Amino acid sequence: MITWKLLLISTAGSVLGLSVSATALAQSADAAPQEAGRQAYGLVDIIVTARKREESSQRVPIAISNINAEQLSGLGITRPEQLATYVPGLVFRSSASDTSVRFSLRGQVSSDNLLTIAPAVGVYVDNGNVPHPIGLNGAMFDIARVEVLKGPQGTLYGRNTTGGAINILTRGADFGSDHGYVAIELGNHESRRLSAALNTALAENILALRVAGQYWSREGFGTSLVTGQKYGGDRNDVVLRGSLLFTPSETVTSTSKLEYVKMDRGGYFNQLVAIAGQASRTEIGLESGCATSVGNITPTSPSFNLRTALAFGGCSSAALNNALNTGSIFKNNANANNTEIAETWHAVQDMTFDLSDDVRVRSITSYHKASYIQTADFDGSPFQILEFFAGTGGGVQPEVRYVSDGVNPIPGGTSVLPNGTVVGFPFEYGLPQGPTQSYYQWSQEFNLGGKAVDGKLNWLVGAFGSYDKGFGSEPNVAFSAATGGGVDAGSNTTKIASKSWGIYTQNDFQFTDQFSVTGGLRYSRDYQNLDSQPLNFNAVTGVYTCTGVPPAANTLAPSNDPTACPIVSNSIQAGGWSYLASVNFQATPGILVYAKTSRGFRGGSLQLRSAFLPGANPEFATDYELGLKGDFLDRHLRLNLAAYHTKLKSKQESITVPSCDTCSSTRTIIFNAADARVNGFEAEATAVLVRGLTLNASAAMVDSKYTSWANAPDQNTGGTFNAAGLPFREPKYTYTLSARYENQIGAGLASASLTWAWQSRGRLTRLQFPLDGSFPISEIERLTAARGLLSGRIDYNLADHELIFAVSGTNLLNDKYQFGPFFNKSLGIGTANAAEPRMIVFSITKKFGAE
């Protein structure tokens, strides 16, 4: 077995050997005059701001992946989740929301989208922090570049970056002549997209403005056979941006950016793929009229609850087949309209003050606001096995539920079963409906940096503070008929508030032209508290039950008033040190070798769905990395390599359990469960060996393993077991190959690109999947199989006319597959989401000015 020490040692030997053997070639190439013709199709420096200053990516001693505007277009990236296809080590982790996005970077990922859970991968838009994934999966539109920093970034970016950080940088205003563009895009599934941008100088070299907007509509590729709703990949999205550049003097620069996004979608197209266990069979039996009682226990008996339902009678295979077999992964039997509405505001004020030629002060003020509404038939079946609906506390119109008379969908306020029995709940359950989650955050960062010791020392000190406030409510119902129609109205007034502050420094010292060191240190402290009012509503009896802290839990609400239920309060605070140290060797102007160690932490997490339980403590990650960044063959070949070993302490994990014995809902509990380690390797290569042809390749290995987890949830038995030695869920291997060729044809420049992205199969363990035969193993293997996707683009650029014609496509081989499998033995269901089929779009872009 290859150990992490052997991996790092062997990589170090390879790196040093490669750097030494290439030194003579690189030095001779650097010394030789560079011909204009060769340089025209060679590689150029990519300027990044990963370390809070502008510098070449090839001279930054950390692993960074960069995707610029041209690459985003060529790769067909239209939303953030697609970044994971092209960045080695980055994996998109699906969730119950199409408008939210969670990333796994180097095997690290947050367990849910809740406001109380700290992310493992920090996301920034224009250097302003976005603390929660709500509404993040919008359009990648009018983007300058994306920087993905890998490994703990706690020194400069603070908490919640144990896996890394992603900075999405939108295009800003400039002082050039008036310029912009208008783009129209048409595609299959009724895709219609209109984009436009305008840049103008309001006062020469003093004030400039850029405005941009996009509207995107698209029909869903999936259809409910019950409601007729088309959803899954559907879009009704609006993005508006404004950027103001203000330079009142040569020493002061101010950049202000404002973004508004609204997404109105149906959500992921989920499908029931497997049924196991008596709980789900009982629900189907009761709703189908083929099971009514066991002995003296009936669905309306006081003793009938989720526990007794596990032993309740089953149903005929015909009813089960009707729930499962739709003939296509793009058809389901969802009996409620699925809706996701996310709305976000993001504002950043970035100001710099040059105190001298060597000292600069910077201020970054950021505001982010988001709200999110969801109604979803999570099981995608005609039965109420597991469903989510809009939260409480707003003014949204109640969702209309659909049932079937066996032939046609029938809208109704209650769930009337095909056999005529009224069970379940109305969506008008007595509480005003509103955002499922909503929050806002203010953050402020100041830093002071400069050069000293004749330019050998680059120094930086700074401070950061943020305040985050919001509320969350996630009503859901599980086994409505089997439990007498109860509806968990969730923590209908769960208020969450958190604040964080930190101070940091990071410095680089250049001992010689080739040898330098980097050192950084940060202390951060987090505070989080919540006030929650958990309750349960029974639509059959109309009774509210308080479900707060035992023994007061499961008591009738006074005067049947849900607002009279006790408020549960909890809080957590914690601090932690982050550090970074690296030794850097610039073997030649084009070859950098470095060795780095860093440490970061994720903040603690409170229990949004179980507020009375103690929260989880911070999670710490310590990383060791060796890397090489090299330009070879007169800058016609670029090769970046990194090998790392990460140790995780007090890793946060989650489990899903019933809310209580008599509740018809589930809850997620977050706790410090495990220690773990991740060994990995990443490689990126770019070659421009002949004029017009660019080749790219990237690959990653993420070898993860829990080193201790004594009481891990066992999907086989429903109990616990020792999970030490088992891997994380993420695939172990990924790679991407792409080629782009361009050539002058007639009056324009024609180009064509192809990209193949592949990932290995998901990990099959008892942590994620029941592997005891209760669910078909073949289904689990199908849903976690290795996958490769082909995308491409052809465009023709008439520069003299400022016109670009393009056709592009994703999933060109039309691979019909599902992702995000969810198998839960206690619920007795397996579900999966349909992935996008082949998408083809045609676009025309008209540019003007120097766009």
N, C-alpha and C positions, 0 to 999 in steps of 0.2 A: 504494500500500500504506500502511495506517495504521501508523505507528511507535508505539512505546511512549511516546515523548516527546509526540507529538501526542495520543495517548490521554489522558495525564495532564493535558496543558495544556487540552484541550477539556473534560475532566471538571472540572478546577479552575474553568474559566470557568462551566460549568453550575452547579456547586456554589455558587460565590459569587453568581451571578446569582439562583439559587433562594433562597439565604438572604437576600439583600437584599430581593428582591421579597416574600418572605413575612414579613419582620420586622414590618412595620406590622400585618399581619393577626394575627400571633402575639402581638404586644405588646398589641393591643387586646383580644384574647381573654383574655390573661393578666390584664389589668387589670379586665375585667368580672367581676362575681360569677358563679360557676359554679352553675347551678341543680342541685338534687339529682337531678331527674329525668333531665337530660341526662347528668350525671356517672355515673349508674347504668349507662348503657350506653356509656360512653366507655372510653378506654384508660387503663390504670394503669401505674405504674412496675413494672419487672421488676428485682428486686434480685439481683445476681450477686456472686460473690467472685473474679472473674477476676484481679484485681490484689491478691489476698491480703487484701482488706478488703471489707466490704459497701458497695455503692454501686449507684446506678441504672445499668442497662445503657446507657441513652441518654446518659449523661455519661462513658462510658469511651471514650477516643480510640483504640480498636482495633476491628476488625471482629469482632463476636460474633453467633452465632446461638444463641437460647435456645428450648428446648422444655420446657414445664412438664408436670405430671402430666395435666392435662385435655387438653392437645394430644396427648400420647402416646396417650391412650385414644381420642380422636376420630379420630386418623390410623391407628389399628390397628397401632401399632408394638409388637411383642412381642419383638424381638431387636435387638441393636445394628446389624446389617448394614442394617436398614431405615432407619436415620437418614440414610443417604446419599440416600434418595429425596426428602427434604424439606429438606435443608440445602444452600443454593447453594454450589457449589465442592467439595462432599464427594462422593466416588465410592467405592463398595464395589468392591474388587479381589478377585475370587474366587481361591481357591487350591485345593489338593488336599484341604483339610479343611473340614468343615461346622461343627466346633466352634471353629475359629479364625477370626479376622477381621482383614483388612488394609484400611486406609483410605487412599485417595488424597485429599489436600487441596491445592487449588491446583496440581494436577498432580504432586505429589510423593508417592512411595509406596516402601516397602521392597520388595526383590526376592523375598523368601521369608520363611517362617515360622521359620527356623532360629534357635537360641539365640545363635549367633555374629553374627547380623545385627542392626544397630541400626535401629529403626523411624524413619520420617520424620515420623510423626504420633504424638505422645505420648498415651497413654491413662491416665487417672487415675480411680479409683473412690473417692469420698469424700476427695479430695485425696491419696490414696495411689497412688504410681506402680505401674503394671502394665507391666513392662519388655518382655514378649514377648506375642505374640497368642494363645498357646496357651490354649484354654478361654475365650476372651473372648466368643464368640458365644452366650452364655446368654440367659436370659429378662430382658426389661425389665419388672421386676416391683417394685411398691411403690417407684417412683422419684419423687423430689421434682422434679427438673429435670435437664436436660442442657445444659451450656455448651460450645459449640464455638468456640474461639479460632483465628483464621485468620492465617496468616503466621508467620514465625519468632517463637517465644516463649522464646528462649534466656535472657533476663535473669531472669525469675521462675521458669521451669520447667526450665531447664538444657538438657542435650544432648537430641538426638533429637526435637526439635520444630521442624525446619526448615519443615515444611508447616503446623504448628499443633499444637494440643492439644485433647483432648476430656476433659471432666470429667463423670463420671456421678455424680450425688449422690442417694443413697438417702434415704428418709424416716427421720428420727431420732426419738428419744423426746422428749416434751414434758411439761409439768407440768399439762396440762389434765385434766379429769375422765376417767375410764375411757372409752376409745373404741376402735373398730376396725371390722372388717368380715369377712364371709365371702362368697366369690364362687364360683359354679359356672358352668362354661362347657362347652358341647357343640357339636361341629362335624362337618363332613364329614371323610372319611378317618379315622373313629373317633377324632376329637380329643376328649380329656377333660382338663379342667384344673380344679383345685381350689386356691383361694388364700385365705389368711386372715391377719389381723394383729390384734394386741392391744397397746394402749398403756395403761399404768397408772402412777400416781404412787405410788412406794413410801414416800416421805417428802416431805411437802408442801414444794415449792420447793427441795428438796435432792436428791432421787434419783428418777429416772423410768426406766422400762423399756419398750421396744417390741420385740416379737418378731413375725416374719412368716415365712410359708412358702408354698411352691407346689409342686405336683406336676403335671406335664404329660405326657400320653402321646398319641401319635398314630401312625397307620399310615402307611407310606410311600406315595407316589403312583406310584412306579415298581416294575416287577417284572422280575426276571431270568427269562428263559425256560428257563435251564439249572438254576438252583438253586431257583427259586420264591420267593426272598427278596423281600420288599417293603421297599424303602428309598427314600431321597430325601425329605427333609422329615419323616422319622419322628422321634419324640421319646419319650424315656423319661428325663425330666429332673426333678431335685429341686433346689430352692433353699431354703435356710434362712438367716435373718438375725436378728441381735440387736443392739440399740442401747441403751446405758446413758448417761443424762445425769446428771452429778453436779456440783452447785454448792455446795461446802462453805462458801463465803462469797460476798459480793457482788463480790469481785475475782478469783475463781478459777472457771473453768468447764472441765469435762472431758467430752468426748464420746468414748465407746468404741463401735466397731462391729466386728462379726464376721460374715463371710459364708462359707457353704459351698455349693458348686455341684457337682453331678455330672450329666454328660450321657452318655447311652448311646444312640448313634445308628448308623445304617448309613452315614452320609456322603452326599455328593452323588451323585445318580443320573447317572452318566456313560455316554456312549454312543460307540462307534466310528462316526465319520461319514465318514471317508475313509481310503483306503489308497494309498500311493504309494511307489515305490522297491523295490529288490530285498530289502532287509533284512526288512521286514514280510511281503512275499510269500513269501520263503524260509521264514520261521517257519510261516506258514499252510500252505505246501506240505508241509513236513516233518510237521507235526502232522496233516495231512489224508491223508498217505500218497501224495501225488501228486508228490513230489520226494524223492529219496534221496541223490543224489551228483552231483558234477561231476568228470569225469575220475577222478583218483586221490584226490580230496579228499572225505572223507565227514564227517558231523557229529561223529564221534568221533575224527577224525584230529587229531594234535597241532597241525597247521598250520591247522586250521579255527577261525576266531575271528570276531569281529564285523566285521573288515575284509574277510575273504574271503567272509563271508556276503553282503556287498553285491553280489557278482558271482555269487552262487549262483542256481540255477534257480528259476523261478517256479511258479505254480500255476494251475489252471483258474479261469475266471471264476465257475464255480458255487460254489467254496469261498469266493471273495471276496464274492460276493453273500450267501451264508449268514451271513457275519460282519457284513455291513453292514445288510442289510434285515430289520428286525423289525416294520415296519408302523406303528410309533408311537415318538414320542420318549420315551414312558413305558415302553418295553420294551427290554431289552438281552439280551446273551448272556454276561453275567459268569459265570465258572465257579468263583468262590470267594465265600463270604459276606463282605460288606463290613462292617467294624466300626470305630467310633470311640468311644472312651471317654475322656472328659476329666474331671478332678477338680481343683477349685481350692479353696484357702482364702485368704481376704483379711481382714486385721485392720488397723484404724487406731485410733490413740490421738491425739486432737486436744485439746490443752490450751492455755488462754489465761490469762495472769496480768496483771491491770491494775496496773501499778506506780504510776500516777497517772491523773488524768483524761485526760492527753495521751500516755501512754506505755504500750505493751502488749508483752508477751513471748508468743511462741507456739511451741509444740513439736508437731511432727507425726511420730509414729512409725508406720511401716508395715511389715507383713510380708505377703508374697504367696508362695504355694506352688502349683505346678501340675504335673500329670502327664498324659501323653497317650499313648494306644495306638491304633494304626491298622493294619488290614489292608485292602487295597483292590486290586481288579482295575481298574487305572487305565484300561485300554483298553476295558473293558466288552464284551469279545469272548470267544468260547470258546477263544481261543488265548493263550499266554503271551508276549505282546508286551512289556508293561510292567506290572509288578505290585509292590506294596509290601506288607510284612507286619510284624508286631509286632517291636519292637526286642529287644535282648538284655539280660539281667541282671535278670529278674524271675521271676515264678512263674505267668504266665498260661498257661492251657491252649492247646496248639497249635491253630491253625485247621484245620478239616476242609475239604479241597478237594473240589470236585465236578467230575465229568466226565460226559459224556453218551454213552449207547449209541445215540444217534440219536433216541431217544424220551423216555427218562426220565433224570433226574439220578441218578448213582450216587456216593455218598460213598466216599472212599478216601484212604489215606495218601499215595499217589503219584499222579502224573498219568498215567493210562493212556489213550492216545488211542483214538478210535473204531475205528481199524484194528488195535487190540490191542498196539501198540508202547508200551513203557514208556519215557517220556522225562520231562524236567522234574525236579521236585524234590518231596520231601515237605516239608510245613511243619514236621514234626518233624526239623529239619535238624541236630540235635546240640547246639544251644545253648539254654539256658533262655530263654524269651521273657518280655518285660516291657515297660515304657513305651518308646515310640518317643522321647519327649523328657520330661524331668523337671527341675524347677529350683525353687529358692526364693530370695527376695531380702529382705534387711533394708534399710530406709532410715530415715534420721533427718534432719529439718530443724528448725533453730531460726531464728526471725527476731525482730527487735526493731523496732518501728515506733511512730510517733506523729506529733504535730503540733507545730509551732514557729512562731516569728515571727508571733504573734497569729493562728494558724490558717492562715496563707498557705502554709506548707510542710508537705506530707505526706511523711514520710521513712520509709525501710525499709531495713534491712540484714539479711543472713541468711547461713546456711551450710547446706550439704547434703552428705550422704555416703550411699553405698549399697554393699552387698556382695551379689553375685549368683553362685550356684553351681549347677551342674546337669550333666546328661549327655544326650547325644543319640545315637541309633542308628537309621539309616533303611535297613534291608535292602531291596533291591529286585532284581528279576530282569528282564532284557530279553532276548528271543529265546532262551528256555531250550533249545529243541530245536536251534536253529541253532548254538548254542555249546556243545553237549554237556551241557547241564543245569546249568551253573554258577549259583550263587547268591551274590551279593555280600552277605555278612553285615554289611556296613557297618562303621563304626567302633564295634565292639561295646562298647567301654569308653571312649568319647570323653568326657572330663571337661572341663568348661568352668568357668572362674572369672573373674569380672570385678569390679572395684571402681571407684567414681567419687567424686570430691568436687568441691565448687564453693563459691565465695563470691560474694555479689552485693549490689548496692544498686540501688534504684529510688526516685526522688523526683519530686514534683510541686510546682511553685511557682506560686502564683496572684498574678500581678502586679497585675491589676485584676479586677473582677467578671466581665469577659469574656475576658481574655487570660491564658493559662497555658502553661507548658512542662513536659514530662516527660523525664527522662533516667535511663537505667539502664545498668549495666555488670556483667558477670559473667565470672569465669574458672573454667573447668572442666577437670578432667583425668581421663582414663580409663585403666584398665589391664585387659588381657584376656590370658588364656593358656589353652591347652588341651593335653591329653595324649590322644593317639589311638592306637588299635591296629587299623589297617585290615586286613581280610582278606577272602578269597573262599572259598566252600565249593562243591564240586562234588558234587551229590547222586548222580551216577552212579558216580563213583569213590570218594566219601567222603573226598576229600582236601581239606585246608585249605591255602590259599596265602596267604602274607603279601604285602600289596600296599602297603607303606609307601614309604619314600624310596628312589628309584633310587640305586645299582644293586641294592640289597638287595630291591627290590620284585619281586613275581612269583616268589618262591622258596618252596619247600615249607616248611610249618611244621615246626620240629624235633619229632620223635616224633609228628607229626600232631596236636600240641597247639596249639589256637588261642591259648591264653594265652601261648605262648612266642614269638609274633610280636613284632618290635621295636615299642617305643612311640615314636611321633612326637610331639615337643613343639614348640610355637610360641607366640609371644607378640607383643603389640603394645601400645604406649602412645602417647598423644597428648594434647595439650591445646589449648585454643582459647578465644578471647575472643568473647563475645556482647555486643551492645549494643542500646539502643533510645533514640531521640530523637524527640520530637514537639512540634509547635507547635499549640496548641489555641485556637480562638476560639468562645466561647459567644455567638453573635449575639443570641439571646434565651434566656430560661429553657428554651425547648423546642427550640432549634436549635443543634447543635454542628457545627463544621467543623474538620477537623484535617488536618495533613500529617505523615507519620511515616516514619522509616527504621529498620530493625532488621536484625540479623544473628544467625544461629544456626548450629549445626553438628551433624551426625550423627557419632556415634562410629565408629571404625574397625571392620572386620569380619575375623575369621579364617575360614579355610576348613574348615568342619566336614567336608565330604566330600572334601577334598584337603588334609589337614592339613600336608603337607610344603611346600606352596606359600606364598609370602608373603601376608600379609593386605592388605586394602584400607585406605588412609588415610582420615581423616575427610573428609566432604563439607561444604562451606560454602554457605550461602544468604544473600544480601543482598537486602533487600526495600525498595521505595519505595512508599508508599501515600498516596492522598488519599481522604478520606471525609467524608460528611455523615450526621448523625443528626438527624431532625426530627420533631416532633409539630405537626400543623397542625389547623385547623378545630376549635379548642377541644378538642384531644386526641381527635379522632375519626378522624384519619388519621395514621399513622406511616410514615415513609419513611426507610430506611437505604440508603446507596449507598457503594460502595468501588471504587476503581480502583487497580491495583497493577502493578508491574514487579519481577520477581524474577530475580536472576542466580545461577546455580548453578555452583560451582567444584569440580572433581574429583568429579563425580557418580558414585556407585556403581551399577554395572550387573552383570548376571549372564549367563552362558551355560551351556548344558547340553551336555556332551560325554561320550563313553564313558569309563568309569573307567580302562581300559587296553585294549590290543589283544586280550587274551585274557579280559577280564572280560565278564560278561553283565549289566552294570549301567551306570548313568549317574551323573554327578556334576555338581554346580553349582559354578561358580567365580565368586567375587565380585571385582571389580577396579575401580579408578578409571579410568573409560573416557572420560569426556566432560565438556565444559562445555555449559551450556544456559541458556536464558532462558524465562521464562513471563510473558506479558502477560495481564491478566485484569480482569474487571469483575463485580461482584456487586450485586444489588439485592433488597431485601426490603420489602414494603409490607403494612400491615394497616389495614383500614378498618372502622369501626363507624358507619355513616352513618344507619342507622335502628335503632330499638330491636329487639333480638333477632337481627340479622343481622350476622355477622362475615365479612369477605372477606379472604383472604390471597393474596399472590402473591410468588414469588421467582424469580430467574433468575441464571444465571452463565455467563460466557464464560471458557474456559481455553484460551488460544492459546499452545501450547508449541512449542519448537523446540530441537534440538541445535545449538549454535553450533560445536562441534568434536567429532568422534569419528572418528579416522583409521582405526581397525582394528575397526570394528563387525562383529558376526557377520552374515553374509549368508545369509538363509534360502533364497535362490534357488540359490546355488552351493555352499553349505557352507564358503565361504572368508570373506574379510573385504572391506569396502568403506568408503568415506568417507560417514558418515551425516549430515554437517553439513547443516542445513536441513530435516531430517525431524522430524516431530512426535512427541510421546509417544503412548502407546497410548490414553489417556483420551479420552472424547468432548469435543468442543469446546464444545457448548452443552447446557445443562439448564434446565428451568423447572418450576415447580409452581404450580398454581392450586387453591385450596380455598375452600369456602363452608360456613358453619354457621349454621343458623337455629333459634332456640328460641322457644317460645311456651307460655303456660299453656293446657292443655286439661283441663277437668274438675278433678280434685283434684291433678293432677300437671303437671310441666314436661316438655314433649316437645321433642326436638331432633333435627335431622337434619343430616348433613354429607356432603359429597362432595369428593374430592381427585383431581386429575388430575396425574400426574407424568410428565415426558417427558425423554428425553435423545437427542441426535443420535447418528449412527452412530459406531462405533469407527474409529480411524484405521487404514488399510490401508497398511502399508509393508513393505519387505523385512526390517525388523528383527524384526517379530513373525510374519509370514506368508510362506510361499513363494508368490510371485506369478508364477512362470515357467510355470504351467500343469501342474505336476506334481500339484497338488491342484486340484479343481474350484473355479474362482474364484467360481462361483455359490454354493457352499457357504460359502465364507469371507464373502461379502457377506451371505448369509442370517443367519449367526451374529453378525454385527457390525452389523446393521441398526438404524436408529433405532427407539425403542420408547416407547410411552406406556401407562401403567397407571392404571386407575380403581379407587379404593377408597371405601368409604362406611360410615356408621354411623347407626343410628336408636336413640334411647334414650328411656325414659319414667321420670321421677324422681318418685316419690311421697314427698316430703320428710316428710310427717307420719308415714308408716309406715317411713321410712328404707329404702326399697326402690328399686332401679334395675333395670329390664328393658331389655335391649339386644340388637340384632342387628347384626353388622358383617361386612364382607367385604373381601377384597383380590383384586386381579385380577378385578374384577367382569365384565369382558368376556370372561373365560376365554381370554386370549391364550396359545396354546400355543407356547412358544419355548424356546430353549436359550441359555446364557450361558457365559462363561469358556472360549471356544474355545482349544484348544492344538493347534497344527500344528507338527510337527517333521520336517524332511526327513531328518535322519540316522536317526531312528527309523522314518520312513516312515508315520506315522499322524497322523490328525486326530481329536481327541475334543472333546466338549462336554458340559455339564451341563444337565439339564432343570430349568427354573424351575418354581416352584409354579404349579399351575393355580388356578382360582377356589377360594377358601377362604371358607366361610360359617360363622359361629359365633353361637350364642345364649348369653346369659349372664344370670344373676340375681345381684345383689349386695345383701346385707343389711348395712346399716351400723348402728352403735349408738354412742351418745354423740355427741361433737362431731367425728366423723371427717370 
